[in-house]
Amino acid sequence: MLRAILISGFVLGLAVVTVLGVRWLKTPDNGAVAVALPACDILGPPCEWETGSGVWNVSLQNIGDKGQGTEYQLTVSAPVAPERFIAVLRGESMYMGEYPVPLRRGDNGKYSAQFVAPLCTTGTEMVWRVDLQGGQQPLLESVPLKLIFQSEGH
């Protein structure tokens, strides 16, 4: 009787480990492989790419420190832009949250925004990423580059 209980417990334990082991080893994205995008420093020459809609162009300028930190001017030239066009600032070298920056429509398909990158304890070593979105939806198909910049003057 004791032998039967031990064998049943062993078989049940083996079945549980097998089922849970398979679930733990599964990749959460069902085997999809993430593709690393090439990085483009938007504080340097403008980052530019072409889609079926036309040419996109993104640039960033340091416009000075007005007491709150370094202020930046982001400019996006887009052939087609969503109604609620925003840039989301995210820490690339360290997670610091997400900061939406609404883009204002200008002339000739140009959109712009001014912002101050949040203060970071790593100072000028902090690298930020700018993701373009239409409301809550990322424009992944339209942006084949990782738009980044290194903060200045903190």
Legacy VTK file of the C-alpha trace (Angstrom):
# vtk DataFile Version 3.0
C-alpha trace
ASCII
DATASET POLYDATA
POINTS 154 float
0.000 0.000 0.000
2.765 2.452 0.918
4.625 1.549 -2.274
1.526 2.358 -4.398
1.134 5.780 -2.721
4.825 6.616 -3.285
4.688 5.582 -6.965
1.448 7.554 -7.533
2.957 10.625 -5.841
6.119 10.345 -7.957
4.134 10.014 -11.206
1.867 12.946 -10.244
4.885 15.101 -9.334
6.612 14.248 -12.615
3.454 15.180 -14.563
3.187 18.545 -12.751
6.875 19.357 -13.358
6.521 18.422 -17.036
3.446 20.618 -17.593
4.785 23.613 -15.647
8.276 23.232 -17.130
6.894 23.497 -20.668
4.934 26.629 -19.729
7.947 28.258 -18.058
10.201 27.555 -21.023
7.793 28.974 -23.603
8.684 32.412 -24.914
5.985 34.997 -24.121
5.930 36.324 -27.683
5.162 32.905 -29.198
8.551 32.589 -30.840
8.610 35.983 -32.583
12.114 37.379 -32.841
12.607 41.026 -31.935
14.484 42.983 -34.579
16.938 45.579 -33.299
16.455 48.880 -35.083
19.489 50.944 -36.095
19.966 53.951 -33.810
19.992 57.510 -35.120
21.168 60.415 -32.916
18.611 63.157 -33.519
20.915 65.804 -31.954
23.262 65.260 -34.895
22.275 65.575 -38.539
18.521 65.026 -39.097
17.396 61.410 -39.158
15.652 60.697 -42.447
13.867 57.713 -43.990
11.380 57.025 -46.739
8.075 55.166 -46.613
5.401 54.550 -49.209
3.818 57.864 -48.129
6.972 59.944 -48.596
10.073 61.152 -46.747
10.207 61.555 -42.957
12.743 63.810 -41.223
13.355 64.168 -37.459
15.771 66.562 -35.785
16.426 67.873 -32.292
18.075 71.141 -31.262
19.373 72.240 -27.886
17.774 75.678 -27.416
19.360 76.477 -24.046
18.827 76.270 -20.327
16.165 78.587 -18.909
16.578 77.454 -15.301
14.550 74.222 -15.561
17.198 72.196 -17.387
18.218 71.933 -21.005
15.326 72.736 -23.321
15.027 70.998 -26.681
13.139 71.740 -29.902
11.925 68.582 -31.669
10.965 68.951 -35.330
9.300 66.230 -37.395
8.570 66.522 -41.115
6.002 63.872 -41.966
4.265 63.210 -45.279
1.221 61.913 -43.381
0.666 62.253 -39.657
-2.059 60.992 -37.334
-4.612 63.372 -35.871
-3.116 63.111 -32.352
0.590 63.104 -33.210
2.844 62.785 -30.143
6.444 61.977 -29.334
6.995 59.818 -26.252
10.241 60.363 -24.378
11.588 57.173 -22.759
14.849 56.440 -20.985
16.994 54.224 -23.227
19.975 53.711 -20.904
17.772 53.571 -17.772
14.001 53.315 -17.354
12.591 56.594 -16.032
8.981 56.372 -17.135
7.267 57.717 -20.227
6.793 61.393 -21.024
4.348 62.246 -23.827
5.190 65.389 -25.795
2.353 66.631 -28.053
3.530 67.762 -31.485
1.999 70.957 -32.918
1.213 71.128 -36.611
3.104 73.786 -38.540
3.473 74.541 -42.234
4.321 72.070 -45.008
3.870 68.870 -42.989
6.142 70.017 -40.153
5.349 69.282 -36.527
7.256 70.591 -33.527
7.429 70.567 -29.747
9.617 72.030 -27.027
10.423 70.010 -23.913
12.895 69.576 -21.072
14.238 66.048 -20.553
13.593 64.925 -16.958
16.489 65.240 -14.537
18.574 62.091 -14.285
21.165 61.224 -11.640
23.514 59.849 -14.314
23.859 63.393 -15.695
25.058 63.639 -19.252
25.373 59.862 -19.551
21.599 59.496 -19.883
20.420 58.393 -23.322
16.789 59.087 -24.220
14.647 57.510 -26.949
11.893 59.364 -28.800
9.037 57.193 -30.083
6.506 58.704 -32.489
2.884 57.770 -31.863
-0.590 58.434 -33.153
-2.440 58.800 -29.863
-1.762 55.529 -28.022
-0.624 53.618 -31.138
3.107 53.475 -31.952
4.064 54.313 -35.542
6.314 51.244 -35.783
5.712 50.650 -39.480
6.590 54.260 -40.309
9.775 54.560 -38.213
12.554 52.090 -39.138
15.056 53.782 -36.778
15.537 54.082 -33.023
15.518 57.857 -32.461
17.860 58.636 -29.551
19.793 61.509 -27.985
22.095 62.010 -25.010
20.950 64.580 -22.454
23.091 67.663 -21.945
23.822 69.956 -19.040
22.372 68.136 -16.013
LINES 1 155
154 0 1 2 3 4 5 6 7 8 9 10 11 12 13 14 15 16 17 18 19 20 21 22 23 24 25 26 27 28 29 30 31 32 33 34 35 36 37 38 39 40 41 42 43 44 45 46 47 48 49 50 51 52 53 54 55 56 57 58 59 60 61 62 63 64 65 66 67 68 69 70 71 72 73 74 75 76 77 78 79 80 81 82 83 84 85 86 87 88 89 90 91 92 93 94 95 96 97 98 99 100 101 102 103 104 105 106 107 108 109 110 111 112 113 114 115 116 117 118 119 120 121 122 123 124 125 126 127 128 129 130 131 132 133 134 135 136 137 138 139 140 141 142 143 144 145 146 147 148 149 150 151 152 153
